[in-house]
């Protein structure tokens, strides 16, 4: 009996179907997400870099965070490739500005977009959330 194919990551591809796939056995799940995501549901601020540097800071809602980036909700659209700085609050209450780039923007409704942002450098999650 042949193994049932299971979707891989967000793209719906199967193991062995992507160029450069390590050749895992059929049906083995492969996660494109290499960093654990933790709930991080706080209000926040994102500041766009040039050419949008004249714009005001954007009020957003964080959804989750990992050492590599954040997921957030915003009423407007941010184009993939846009440079920005994400302002994160440490557990001690200090605000840290983390350089980043928008990698994904997906409409959830007429008024809300889900945005994926990748940090330029890894952060220490323990500075921002309690991890067990």
N, CA, C and O of each residue as an XYZ file, in Angstrom:
528
protein
N       0.839     -1.173      0.000
C       0.000      0.000      0.000
C       0.884      1.237      0.000
O       1.795      1.337      0.822
N       0.637      2.181     -0.903
C       1.441      3.395     -1.021
C       1.123      4.362      0.104
O      -0.018      4.453      0.557
N       2.156      5.090      0.556
C       1.964      6.095      1.606
C       1.146      7.246      1.057
O       1.299      7.645     -0.097
N       0.264      7.778      1.914
C      -0.546      8.933      1.526
C       0.300     10.191      1.585
O       1.025     10.397      2.558
N       0.225     11.035      0.571
C       0.986     12.277      0.559
C       0.399     13.260      1.546
O      -0.819     13.376      1.677
N       1.272     13.966      2.237
C       0.870     14.964      3.225
C       1.417     16.308      2.799
O       2.591     16.396      2.441
N       0.604     17.371      2.823
C       1.104     18.688      2.426
C       2.299     19.107      3.267
O       2.399     18.759      4.443
N       3.199     19.856      2.652
C       4.403     20.344      3.310
C       4.306     21.839      3.480
O       3.986     22.550      2.528
N       4.578     22.331      4.677
C       4.643     23.766      4.913
C       3.400     24.487      4.446
O       2.304     23.927      4.408
N       3.601     25.773      4.083
C       2.491     26.619      3.660
C       2.185     26.476      2.178
O       1.131     26.916      1.718
N       3.102     25.860      1.419
C       2.931     25.858     -0.032
C       2.084     24.698     -0.527
O       1.648     24.699     -1.678
N       1.844     23.700      0.334
C       1.059     22.555     -0.090
C       1.847     21.564     -0.921
O       1.258     20.648     -1.496
N       3.174     21.717     -1.003
C       3.980     20.771     -1.764
C       4.274     19.554     -0.910
O       4.141     19.587      0.313
N       4.668     18.501     -1.558
C       4.970     17.253     -0.875
C       6.476     17.051     -0.830
O       7.212     17.596     -1.652
N       6.929     16.257      0.144
C       8.342     15.904      0.199
C       8.741     15.289     -1.132
O       8.022     14.449     -1.672
N       9.876     15.702     -1.658
C      10.353     15.172     -2.930
C       9.837     15.932     -4.133
O      10.279     15.661     -5.249
N       8.903     16.891     -3.952
C       8.337     17.614     -5.089
C       8.964     18.986     -5.297
O       8.800     19.578     -6.363
N       9.681     19.505     -4.296
C      10.285     20.820     -4.428
C      11.697     20.702     -4.971
O      12.409     19.757     -4.628
N      12.122     21.643     -5.816
C      13.511     21.635     -6.258
C      14.410     21.766     -5.032
O      14.165     22.599     -4.160
N      15.454     20.935     -4.970
C      16.375     21.015     -3.846
C      15.894     20.300     -2.599
O      16.551     20.369     -1.561
N      14.756     19.612     -2.675
C      14.242     18.861     -1.535
C      15.270     17.800     -1.180
O      15.853     17.188     -2.075
N      15.506     17.568      0.107
C      16.537     16.612      0.490
C      16.221     15.165      0.145
O      16.993     14.276      0.504
N      15.120     14.902     -0.534
C      14.810     13.544     -0.958
C      14.262     12.686      0.166
O      14.573     11.497      0.247
N      13.464     13.264      1.018
C      12.844     12.510      2.095
C      11.830     11.531      1.530
O      11.308     11.738      0.434
N      11.549     10.466      2.268
C      10.557      9.499      1.793
C       9.198     10.164      1.585
O       8.839     11.110      2.286
N       8.468      9.661      0.627
C       7.142     10.194      0.326
C       6.267     10.160      1.568
O       6.271      9.178      2.310
N       5.512     11.242      1.795
C       4.592     11.301      2.916
C       5.201     11.882      4.184
O       4.481     12.118      5.154
N       6.512     12.117      4.199
C       7.147     12.702      5.379
C       6.941     14.207      5.341
O       7.227     14.862      4.339
N       6.433     14.753      6.466
C       6.188     16.192      6.526
C       7.504     16.943      6.660
O       8.392     16.530      7.406
N       7.622     18.042      5.936
C       8.785     18.910      6.009
C       8.280     20.292      6.386
O       7.394     20.830      5.722
N       8.828     20.867      7.432
C       8.416     22.197      7.863
C       9.410     23.226      7.356
O      10.613     23.094      7.584
N       8.920     24.246      6.673
C       9.784     25.330      6.230
C      10.099     26.250      7.391
O      11.040     27.040      7.310
N       9.339     26.168      8.464
C       9.525     27.031      9.620
C      10.568     26.393     10.532
O      10.290     25.391     11.191
N      11.764     26.971     10.571
C      12.862     26.401     11.338
C      12.904     26.915     12.769
O      13.662     26.387     13.582
N      12.119     27.921     13.097
C      12.139     28.489     14.441
C      10.764     28.355     15.082
O       9.739     28.587     14.440
N      10.757     27.981     16.345
C       9.504     27.840     17.082
C       8.839     29.201     17.252
O       9.486     30.189     17.598
N       7.533     29.229     17.003
C       6.773     30.466     17.200
C       6.052     30.400     18.530
O       5.546     29.353     18.934
N       6.017     31.547     19.208
C       5.393     31.663     20.517
C       4.349     32.761     20.436
O       4.581     33.790     19.802
N       3.190     32.554     21.077
C       2.179     33.614     21.095
C       2.788     34.880     21.674
O       3.510     34.845     22.671
N       2.483     35.989     21.034
C       3.000     37.296     21.453
C       1.933     38.309     21.071
O       2.108     39.078     20.126
N       0.840     38.309     21.801
C      -0.317     39.115     21.429
C      -0.303     40.429     22.197
O      -0.857     40.552     23.289
N       0.364     41.418     21.569
C       0.521     42.742     22.153
C       0.306     43.793     21.066
O       0.489     43.521     19.880
N      -0.080     44.983     21.482
C      -0.063     46.112     20.564
C       1.396     46.458     20.313
O       2.254     46.196     21.156
N       1.678     47.043     19.161
C       3.061     47.385     18.874
C       3.188     48.442     17.813
O       2.204     49.027     17.361
N       4.435     48.676     17.423
C       4.755     49.706     16.443
C       5.766     49.141     15.446
O       6.712     48.445     15.813
N       5.534     49.463     14.177
C       6.487     49.169     13.112
C       6.786     50.492     12.423
O       5.874     51.246     12.083
N       8.072     50.769     12.220
C       8.490     51.985     11.530
C       9.059     51.574     10.186
O      10.011     50.797     10.119
N       8.472     52.097      9.111
C       8.954     51.769      7.765
C      10.227     52.545      7.468
O      10.369     53.703      7.861
N      11.152     51.895      6.770
C      12.396     52.534      6.346
C      12.159     53.226      5.014
O      11.051     53.187      4.480
N      13.180     53.851      4.483
C      13.052     54.562      3.217
C      12.530     53.640      2.139
O      12.823     52.446      2.213
N      11.779     54.087      1.137
C      11.416     55.478      0.884
C      10.226     55.962      1.702
O       9.843     57.128      1.611
N       9.637     55.067      2.505
C       8.467     55.445      3.289
C       8.845     56.111      4.606
O       7.999     56.235      5.493
N      10.113     56.547      4.757
C      10.623     57.036      6.033
C       9.854     58.250      6.558
O       9.879     58.515      7.759
N       9.173     58.990      5.682
C       8.424     60.160      6.135
C       7.097     59.771      6.779
O       6.433     60.619      7.375
N       6.703     58.514      6.671
C       5.417     58.097      7.208
C       5.503     57.941      8.722
O       6.581     57.743      9.282
N       4.359     58.034      9.362
C       4.277     57.874     10.809
C       4.474     56.408     11.173
O       4.260     55.527     10.340
N       4.882     56.141     12.418
C       4.948     54.745     12.865
C       3.580     54.085     12.723
O       2.551     54.729     12.929
N       3.570     52.810     12.374
C       2.327     52.072     12.163
C       1.940     51.342     13.436
O       2.757     50.624     14.013
N       0.706     51.518     13.878
C       0.194     50.790     15.037
C      -0.290     49.430     14.558
O      -1.147     49.340     13.679
N       0.260     48.387     15.134
C      -0.048     47.027     14.701
C      -0.409     46.172     15.910
O      -0.327     46.623     17.053
N      -0.808     44.931     15.642
C      -1.054     43.946     16.691
C      -0.178     42.743     16.393
O      -0.319     42.117     15.343
N       0.732     42.413     17.314
C       1.561     41.222     17.153
C       0.711     39.988     17.383
O      -0.184     39.996     18.228
N       0.984     38.927     16.637
C       0.304     37.635     16.833
C       1.230     36.635     17.486
O       0.887     35.997     18.481
N       2.429     36.509     16.898
C       3.397     35.552     17.411
C       4.799     36.045     17.108
O       5.004     36.973     16.326
N       5.767     35.389     17.757
C       7.158     35.798     17.604
C       8.034     34.555     17.625
O       7.703     33.560     18.270
N       9.144     34.618     16.921
C      10.166     33.580     16.974
C      11.501     34.300     16.997
O      11.553     35.528     16.923
N      12.570     33.544     17.097
C      13.883     34.187     17.090
C      14.193     34.798     15.729
O      15.100     35.622     15.608
N      13.439     34.395     14.701
C      13.679     34.877     13.337
C      12.740     35.974     12.863
O      13.058     36.676     11.904
N      11.574     36.143     13.521
C      10.640     37.148     13.031
C       9.354     37.195     13.823
O       9.215     36.539     14.855
N       8.402     37.992     13.318
C       7.106     38.146     13.970
C       5.993     38.044     12.940
O       6.167     38.355     11.762
N       4.844     37.597     13.431
C       3.613     37.655     12.662
C       2.795     38.777     13.256
O       2.726     38.917     14.477
N       2.177     39.575     12.413
C       1.395     40.690     12.927
C       0.154     40.931     12.104
O       0.025     40.447     10.979
N      -0.757     41.688     12.684
C      -1.990     42.093     12.013
C      -1.958     43.602     11.852
O      -1.546     44.331     12.754
N      -2.409     44.066     10.667
C      -2.398     45.504     10.382
C      -3.551     45.805      9.437
O      -3.918     44.978      8.602
N      -4.116     46.995      9.579
C      -5.269     47.375      8.751
C      -4.877     47.708      7.316
O      -5.720     47.647      6.421
N      -3.631     48.054      7.084
C      -3.171     48.373      5.740
C      -2.353     47.254      5.147
O      -2.198     46.193      5.750
N      -1.834     47.495      3.974
C      -1.011     46.503      3.286
C       0.444     46.935      3.353
O       0.757     48.109      3.155
N       1.334     45.990      3.633
C       2.774     46.225      3.574
C       3.335     45.308      2.504
O       3.103     44.100      2.531
N       4.058     45.867      1.580
C       4.562     45.086      0.460
C       5.763     44.238      0.856
O       6.664     44.724      1.540
N       5.786     42.979      0.436
C       6.964     42.150      0.668
C       8.212     42.841      0.120
O       8.198     43.406     -0.974
N       9.281     42.784      0.897
C      10.529     43.453      0.531
C      10.693     44.800      1.222
O      11.792     45.355      1.237
N       9.614     45.334      1.796
C       9.702     46.630      2.478
C      10.570     46.502      3.725
O      10.369     45.600      4.538
N      11.523     47.400      3.870
C      12.395     47.435      5.041
C      11.669     48.144      6.176
O      10.916     49.088      5.943
N      11.896     47.689      7.403
C      11.229     48.287      8.544
C      12.033     48.041      9.817
O      13.033     47.322      9.812
N      11.581     48.643     10.890
C      12.110     48.378     12.224
C      10.920     48.025     13.098
O       9.948     48.775     13.168
N      11.000     46.887     13.760
C       9.933     46.425     14.632
C      10.322     46.803     16.059
O      11.414     46.472     16.521
N       9.427     47.491     16.747
C       9.721     47.893     18.115
C       9.107     46.879     19.071
O       7.887     46.775     19.197
N       9.981     46.135     19.740
C       9.577     45.089     20.669
C       9.848     45.530     22.098
O      10.830     46.218     22.376
N       8.960     45.121     23.002
C       9.151     45.441     24.415
C       9.723     44.218     25.126
O       9.169     43.123     25.033
N      10.841     44.411     25.839
C      11.450     43.313     26.588
C      10.613     43.019     27.828
O       9.736     43.799     28.199
N      10.893     41.898     28.453
C      10.198     41.540     29.689
C      10.473     42.562     30.789
O       9.686     42.686     31.727
N      11.572     43.290     30.685
C      11.911     44.329     31.665
C      11.282     45.673     31.321
O      11.479     46.647     32.047
N      10.521     45.744     30.211
C       9.822     46.969     29.840
C      10.597     47.901     28.925
O      10.096     48.971     28.580
N      11.792     47.529     28.527
C      12.600     48.348     27.622
C      12.148     48.100     26.182
O      11.837     46.964     25.824
N      12.107     49.146     25.352
C      11.726     49.010     23.936
C      12.986     48.878     23.093
O      13.910     49.685     23.195
N      13.004     47.835     22.251
C      14.137     47.546     21.376
C      13.660     47.642     19.941
O      12.624     47.075     19.592
N      14.403     48.357     19.103
C      14.072     48.487     17.686
C      14.891     47.456     16.905
O      16.121     47.498     16.911
N      14.193     46.526     16.230
C      14.846     45.423     15.534
C      14.683     45.604     14.023
O      13.558     45.579     13.525
N      15.792     45.789     13.276
C      15.705     45.917     11.818
C      15.156     44.633     11.201
O      15.490     43.529     11.632
N      14.300     44.797     10.176
C      13.621     43.642      9.600
C      13.159     43.938      8.178
O      13.332     45.042      7.663
N      12.562     42.909      7.557
C      11.999     43.043      6.212
C      10.665     42.300      6.168
O      10.521     41.227      6.754
N       9.693     42.882      5.468
C       8.396     42.238      5.265
C       8.587     41.113      4.259
O       9.134     41.326      3.176
N       8.134     39.907      4.620
C       8.292     38.780      3.690
C       6.962     38.272      3.148
O       6.923     37.552      2.151
N       5.863     38.656      3.820
C       4.552     38.161      3.371
C       3.469     39.128      3.820
O       3.560     39.714      4.899
N       2.446     39.295      2.993
C       1.263     40.081      3.357
C       0.062     39.393      2.733
O      -0.041     39.263      1.513
N      -0.845     38.954      3.600
C      -2.015     38.201      3.138
C      -3.269     38.817      3.728
O      -3.339     39.058      4.933
N      -4.242     39.068      2.897
C      -5.507     39.647      3.341
C      -6.336     38.602      4.079
O      -6.595     37.518      3.557
N      -6.751     38.944      5.310
C      -7.639     38.068      6.074
C      -9.090     38.510      5.933
O     -10.010     37.696      6.002
N      -9.279     39.815      5.733
C     -10.615     40.382      5.535
C     -10.441     41.720      4.838
O      -9.328     42.111      4.487
N     -11.531     42.403      4.645
C     -11.478     43.713      3.997
C     -10.645     44.705      4.811
O     -10.084     45.649      4.254
N     -10.565     44.496      6.117
C      -9.925     45.467      6.997
C      -8.671     44.966      7.703
O      -8.032     45.732      8.424
N      -8.304     43.706      7.515
C      -7.168     43.154      8.259
C      -6.246     42.355      7.338
O      -6.698     41.523      6.551
N      -4.948     42.625      7.455
C      -3.922     41.871      6.739
C      -3.023     41.166      7.743
O      -2.685     41.715      8.791
N      -2.646     39.942      7.404
C      -1.677     39.189      8.195
C      -0.323     39.399      7.534
O      -0.167     39.167      6.335
N       0.654     39.840      8.318
C       1.952     40.201      7.759
C       3.052     39.418      8.459
O       3.085     39.336      9.687
N       3.941     38.851      7.677
C       5.110     38.150      8.204
C       6.325     39.032      8.033
O       6.580     39.550      6.945
N       7.076     39.202      9.104
C       8.265     40.051      9.099
C       9.451     39.227      9.593
O       9.362     38.575     10.633
N      10.561     39.253      8.852
C      11.774     38.523      9.237
C      12.823     39.506      9.744
O      13.125     40.501      9.086
N      13.379     39.215     10.927
C      14.429     40.050     11.495
C      15.727     39.890     10.702
O      15.989     38.828     10.138
N      16.531     40.947     10.662
C      17.828     40.871      9.991
C      18.771     39.924     10.738
O      19.585     39.235     10.121
N      18.656     39.894     12.070
C      19.473     39.013     12.895
C      18.573     38.319     13.900
O      17.524     38.845     14.272
N      18.980     37.142     14.338
C      18.202     36.410     15.330
C      18.121     37.201     16.631
O      19.065     37.895     17.010
N      16.976     37.087     17.313
C      16.827     37.690     18.629
C      16.829     36.572     19.670
O      16.637     35.403     19.338
N      17.045     36.941     20.920
C      16.929     35.993     22.016
C      15.491     36.057     22.512
O      15.099     37.039     23.143
N      14.710     35.036     22.237
C      13.291     35.027     22.609
C      13.083     35.267     24.094
O      12.096     35.886     24.493
N      14.000     34.786     24.910
C      13.862     34.920     26.367
C      13.882     36.375     26.828
O      13.477     36.673     27.952
N      14.353     37.284     25.969
C      14.315     38.705     26.310
C      12.906     39.272     26.209
O      12.609     40.310     26.800
N      12.018     38.580     25.445
C      10.712     39.139     25.126
C       9.524     38.329     25.631
O       8.453     38.885     25.873
N       9.704     37.026     25.791
C       8.615     36.161     26.264
C       9.164     35.131     27.238
O      10.340     34.769     27.192
N       8.300     34.673     28.106
C       8.667     33.586     29.006
C       8.596     32.293     28.219
O       7.545     31.953     27.675
N       9.701     31.569     28.152
C       9.710     30.271     27.477
C       9.903     29.188     28.520
O      10.666     29.356     29.471
N       9.218     28.091     28.339
C       9.307     26.985     29.310
C      10.252     25.921     28.874
O      10.434     24.930     29.581
